[in-house]
Amino acid sequence: MSKTVHPYAHRLVVLRDWKSRWFAEPKIYKDFLKGDALLRNYLTKKLRGSYVAGVEIERGQKGMRIIIKTSRPGMIIGRQGEGATKMRADIVKFMKRADIFPKEDIRVDIQEITSPDADAAIVAYSIAEAMERRMPFRRIMKSTIEKVMGTRGVRGVRIYLGGRLGGAEIARTENMKKGSIPLQTFRADVDFAREKAHMTYGDIGIKVWIYKGEVFNQKTDTTIKK
């Protein structure tokens, strides 16, 4: 039996927060969960190419908030916010079509990722984009590792590719690693992402791990002054 644990789920509460944040009664819990899954899949496909790092959903009594994290917010916002307005309209239309339209108001917020070379999702997509342009996969892996390791705060990176690499008849895997990736340390800030490169001869799976150092809680002064 495998002992592999997802690095994100492994650090929930300790370092990470849930990507969907809300409380619901048992009767409507399944509807909220289904709506979040369908909406996140829809946005992931629709925004492919916009360098999206993740989609977070918050629900409250007054409304629903969708947070889209991207390194290129201008591609989504558009001129004078036209893209963001159209994005909200498309989300409302999709939710009505999927019969998951909420009663509350919907707000779409777009957040910028300041250091995209240290974000695993954006790095994984850049690898997939380069592979779809038919660049040699080993050159892509080496250049990506050097670029990521040159980013401030990054202490380790690992890239995994699996599939018909180079168009070969037999699928195989390739791994490259630089620095350390302490997956079993809870306080280690390890970012992880999966991506697919859609090639003419099949998909190639991509996995990226980025280690950004250990995170310690700052101890508060609990001494009693006399």
Buried (B, 14 or more C-beta within 10 A) or exposed (E): EEEEEEBBEBBEEEBBEEBBEBEEEEEEEEEBEEBBEBBBEBBEEBBBEBBBBBBBBBBEEEEBBBBBBBBBBEBBBBEEEEBBEEBBEBBBEBBEEEEBBBEEEBEBEBEEBEEBBBBBBBBBBBBBBBBEEEEEBEEBBBEBBEBBBEBEEBBBBBBBBBBBBEEEEEEEEBEBBBBEBBBEBEEBBBBBBEBBBEBEEEBBBBBBBBBBEEEEEEEEEEEEEE
